Amino acid sequence: MKEIIYLKDMYQDNYYPTFLVDKIKVLLEGGVHYLEQGSRSLEEIQAKFDQITLAINDLEDEFYEHNSELETVARDSIAETVIEILQAYNIELDVEDALREREW
């Protein structure tokens, strides 16, 4: 399996505090850990990504407090990471569906 590169563009941009990007990475790694536990239905996988997305939504205020926000680069970086995860595990789920709960 190919190595997943988490949030590459966010880590390369000083606009995003590293400790906050790390929090998103931990959430996404939790999704990977969930997928590694065994076979899951698409509904279960969608529910897990909804949970992850809602948790990322909850970080928005913290980004604002540190003069940052989840805007275009962040949206794209998160989506690219989710696409990598879905492809790595051969999951037939569209990234727009996987992130359907996003507020960013």
Backbone as JSON, one array per atom type, in Angstrom:
{
  "sequence": "MKEIIYLKDMYQDNYYPTFLVDKIKVLLEGGVHYLEQGSRSLEEIQAKFDQITLAINDLEDEFYEHNSELETVARDSIAETVIEILQAYNIELDVEDALREREW",
  "N": [[0.84, -1.19, 0.0], [0.5, 2.21, -0.78], [2.21, 4.95, 0.76], [0.48, 7.28, 2.74], [0.28, 10.7, 2.32], [-0.15, 13.13, 4.54], [-2.01, 16.07, 4.55], [-0.27, 17.79, 3.09], [0.02, 20.37, 1.77], [-0.96, 22.09, 3.74], [0.85, 21.7, 5.83], [3.09, 22.8, 4.64], [2.62, 25.45, 4.55], [2.95, 28.34, 6.35], [0.8, 29.75, 7.28], [-0.97, 28.12, 8.51], [-1.15, 27.0, 11.73], [1.07, 24.62, 12.96], [0.47, 22.88, 15.1], [-2.3, 22.8, 15.01], [-2.81, 21.76, 12.49], [-1.75, 19.3, 12.98], [-3.73, 18.3, 14.68], [-5.85, 17.86, 12.9], [-4.63, 15.95, 11.32], [-4.39, 13.82, 13.15], [-7.09, 13.18, 13.47], [-7.7, 12.26, 10.88], [-5.92, 10.13, 10.72], [-7.11, 8.52, 12.6], [-9.31, 7.74, 11.16], [-8.07, 6.14, 9.23], [-7.04, 4.13, 10.89], [-9.47, 3.05, 11.74], [-10.38, 1.99, 9.29], [-8.49, 0.02, 8.94], [-9.21, -1.88, 10.72], [-10.8, -3.81, 9.68], [-13.28, -5.21, 7.43], [-15.73, -2.95, 6.36], [-18.97, -1.55, 5.92], [-20.13, 0.65, 3.29], [-21.84, 2.52, 4.39], [-21.07, 2.54, 7.08], [-18.46, 3.46, 6.81], [-18.96, 5.97, 5.68], [-20.29, 7.16, 7.86], [-18.17, 7.27, 9.67], [-16.44, 9.07, 8.36], [-18.12, 11.29, 8.38], [-18.14, 11.81, 11.13], [-15.43, 12.46, 11.52], [-15.26, 14.74, 9.9], [-17.05, 16.5, 11.17], [-15.64, 16.85, 13.53], [-13.41, 18.19, 12.57], [-14.68, 20.51, 11.72], [-15.24, 21.55, 14.23], [-12.81, 22.58, 14.94], [-12.53, 25.0, 13.75], [-12.91, 27.5, 15.13], [-10.65, 27.55, 16.73], [-8.66, 27.77, 14.81], [-9.27, 30.36, 13.86], [-8.69, 31.81, 16.19], [-5.97, 31.75, 16.11], [-5.25, 33.36, 14.03], [-5.79, 32.24, 11.53], [-7.51, 30.2, 9.11], [-9.83, 27.73, 7.88], [-9.64, 27.62, 4.79], [-9.45, 27.87, 1.19], [-6.9, 26.54, 0.48], [-6.63, 24.85, 2.67], [-9.04, 23.38, 2.52], [-8.64, 22.04, 0.07], [-6.3, 20.61, 0.65], [-7.1, 18.92, 2.76], [-9.1, 17.5, 1.41], [-7.55, 16.25, -0.61], [-6.0, 14.55, 0.95], [-7.99, 12.89, 2.02], [-8.9, 11.72, -0.34], [-6.6, 10.24, -1.02], [-6.6, 8.42, 1.12], [-9.04, 7.04, 0.69], [-8.51, 5.9, -1.82], [-6.27, 4.32, -1.2], [-7.39, 2.33, 0.32], [-9.16, 1.23, -1.4], [-11.83, 2.19, -1.53], [-15.0, 2.88, -2.63], [-16.07, 5.68, -2.55], [-17.17, 8.88, -3.02], [-15.26, 11.85, -2.71], [-16.61, 14.22, -2.14], [-18.92, 13.28, -0.96], [-17.79, 11.94, 1.21], [-16.89, 14.1, 2.69], [-19.16, 15.5, 3.28], [-20.3, 16.78, 5.48], [-18.87, 19.05, 5.96], [-18.1, 22.41, 6.94], [-16.43, 24.21, 5.94]],
  "CA": [[0.0, 0.0, 0.0], [1.31, 3.43, -0.85], [2.18, 5.78, 1.96], [-0.44, 8.42, 2.67], [0.87, 11.99, 2.69], [-1.21, 13.88, 5.21], [-2.12, 17.53, 4.63], [1.0, 18.31, 2.6], [0.01, 21.82, 1.53], [-1.16, 22.8, 5.01], [2.11, 21.66, 6.57], [4.09, 23.62, 3.96], [2.19, 26.85, 4.59], [3.02, 28.86, 7.72], [-0.49, 30.33, 7.65], [-1.65, 27.14, 9.34], [-0.34, 26.58, 12.87], [1.38, 23.19, 12.86], [-0.23, 22.09, 16.12], [-3.68, 22.63, 14.58], [-2.76, 20.81, 11.37], [-1.54, 18.0, 13.64], [-5.02, 17.83, 15.19], [-6.59, 17.32, 11.76], [-3.94, 14.72, 10.93], [-4.77, 12.78, 14.12], [-8.46, 12.77, 13.14], [-7.64, 11.47, 9.65], [-5.26, 8.87, 11.07], [-8.13, 7.73, 13.27], [-10.1, 7.13, 10.09], [-7.25, 5.06, 8.66], [-7.04, 3.07, 11.88], [-10.8, 2.46, 11.65], [-10.43, 1.18, 8.07], [-7.58, -1.11, 9.09], [-9.79, -2.85, 11.66], [-11.51, -4.86, 8.96], [-14.29, -4.86, 6.44], [-16.79, -2.04, 6.8], [-19.91, -1.17, 4.86], [-20.0, 2.05, 2.87], [-22.59, 3.34, 5.35], [-20.22, 2.68, 8.27], [-17.33, 4.32, 6.43], [-19.5, 7.33, 5.57], [-20.54, 7.64, 9.22], [-16.86, 7.6, 10.27], [-15.96, 10.32, 7.76], [-18.97, 12.37, 8.92], [-17.63, 12.08, 12.47], [-14.14, 13.16, 11.35], [-15.52, 16.08, 9.33], [-17.64, 17.33, 12.23], [-14.56, 17.18, 14.47], [-12.61, 19.23, 11.9], [-15.51, 21.73, 11.84], [-15.1, 22.05, 15.6], [-11.5, 23.23, 15.09], [-12.52, 26.28, 13.06], [-12.7, 28.62, 16.06], [-9.26, 27.53, 17.16], [-7.89, 28.34, 13.7], [-9.51, 31.8, 13.9], [-7.97, 32.36, 17.34], [-4.55, 31.79, 15.76], [-5.14, 34.15, 12.81], [-5.81, 31.32, 10.41], [-8.85, 29.66, 8.88], [-9.92, 26.61, 6.95], [-10.08, 28.18, 3.53], [-9.22, 27.1, -0.03], [-5.75, 25.64, 0.55], [-6.95, 23.83, 3.67], [-10.08, 22.51, 1.95], [-8.01, 21.19, -0.95], [-5.33, 19.72, 1.3], [-7.87, 17.9, 3.47], [-9.75, 16.65, 0.4], [-6.52, 15.42, -1.25], [-5.64, 13.5, 1.91], [-9.12, 11.95, 2.07], [-8.86, 10.96, -1.6], [-5.52, 9.26, -0.87], [-7.06, 7.38, 2.05], [-10.07, 6.24, 0.02], [-7.86, 5.11, -2.86], [-5.38, 3.34, -0.58], [-8.2, 1.23, 0.84], [-10.09, 0.83, -2.47], [-13.19, 2.51, -1.09], [-15.75, 3.57, -3.68], [-16.82, 6.76, -1.93], [-16.76, 10.17, -3.58], [-14.72, 12.75, -1.68], [-17.66, 15.18, -1.76], [-19.78, 12.57, 0.0], [-17.0, 11.68, 2.42], [-16.74, 15.36, 3.43], [-20.44, 16.2, 3.11], [-20.65, 17.54, 6.68], [-17.94, 20.17, 6.18], [-18.59, 23.79, 7.0], [-15.33, 25.01, 5.46]],
  "C": [[0.89, 1.25, 0.0], [1.14, 4.26, 0.42], [1.27, 6.99, 1.75], [0.32, 9.66, 3.14], [-0.25, 12.84, 3.26], [-1.01, 15.39, 5.1], [-0.85, 18.26, 4.17], [1.01, 19.84, 2.47], [-0.2, 22.62, 2.81], [0.13, 22.82, 5.82], [3.17, 22.56, 5.95], [3.78, 25.11, 4.03], [2.15, 27.34, 6.03], [1.73, 29.52, 8.19], [-1.26, 29.42, 8.6], [-0.76, 26.7, 10.49], [-0.16, 25.06, 12.87], [0.6, 22.37, 13.88], [-1.7, 21.87, 15.76], [-3.77, 21.67, 13.39], [-2.57, 19.4, 11.94], [-2.86, 17.44, 14.17], [-5.87, 17.23, 14.07], [-5.96, 16.0, 11.32], [-4.34, 13.57, 11.86], [-6.19, 12.27, 13.81], [-8.46, 11.88, 11.9], [-6.95, 10.13, 9.89], [-6.22, 7.94, 11.81], [-9.04, 7.04, 12.26], [-9.37, 5.97, 9.44], [-7.24, 3.87, 9.62], [-8.38, 2.31, 11.85], [-10.89, 1.53, 10.44], [-9.57, -0.07, 8.18], [-8.14, -2.19, 10.0], [-10.57, -3.95, 10.96], [-12.55, -4.31, 8.02], [-15.4, -4.01, 7.05], [-17.72, -1.78, 5.62], [-19.66, 0.29, 4.47], [-20.72, 2.97, 3.84], [-21.75, 3.58, 6.61], [-19.04, 3.61, 7.99], [-17.79, 5.76, 6.31], [-19.73, 7.93, 6.95], [-19.23, 8.05, 9.89], [-16.33, 8.91, 9.68], [-16.83, 11.51, 8.17], [-18.46, 12.79, 10.29], [-16.31, 12.87, 12.39], [-14.37, 14.59, 10.88], [-16.13, 17.01, 10.37], [-16.58, 17.74, 13.24], [-13.64, 18.25, 13.87], [-13.38, 20.56, 11.96], [-15.31, 22.37, 13.21], [-13.77, 22.76, 15.84], [-11.48, 24.63, 14.47], [-12.25, 27.47, 13.98], [-11.25, 28.71, 16.52], [-8.35, 28.07, 16.05], [-8.04, 29.87, 13.71], [-8.72, 32.46, 15.03], [-6.47, 32.49, 17.07], [-4.33, 32.43, 14.39], [-5.01, 33.28, 11.56], [-7.25, 30.91, 10.18], [-8.78, 28.52, 7.89], [-10.52, 27.14, 5.66], [-9.6, 27.31, 2.37], [-8.07, 26.1, 0.06], [-6.03, 24.51, 1.54], [-7.99, 22.86, 3.14], [-9.47, 21.52, 0.96], [-7.07, 20.18, -0.32], [-6.03, 18.6, 2.05], [-8.5, 16.94, 2.46], [-8.74, 15.73, -0.28], [-6.11, 14.27, -0.34], [-6.75, 12.45, 1.99], [-9.15, 11.1, 0.8], [-7.78, 9.88, -1.52], [-5.94, 8.11, 0.02], [-8.06, 6.46, 1.36], [-9.45, 5.35, -1.06], [-6.99, 4.02, -2.27], [-6.15, 2.12, -0.09], [-9.28, 0.78, -0.14], [-11.55, 1.02, -2.07], [-13.87, 3.36, -2.16], [-16.67, 4.62, -3.06], [-16.28, 8.06, -2.49], [-16.31, 11.1, -2.46], [-15.76, 13.78, -1.23], [-18.64, 14.56, -0.78], [-19.04, 12.36, 1.31], [-16.93, 12.92, 3.31], [-18.06, 16.17, 3.44], [-20.84, 17.05, 4.31], [-19.78, 18.79, 6.88], [-18.64, 21.52, 6.15], [-17.53, 24.74, 6.44], [-15.21, 24.86, 3.96]]
}
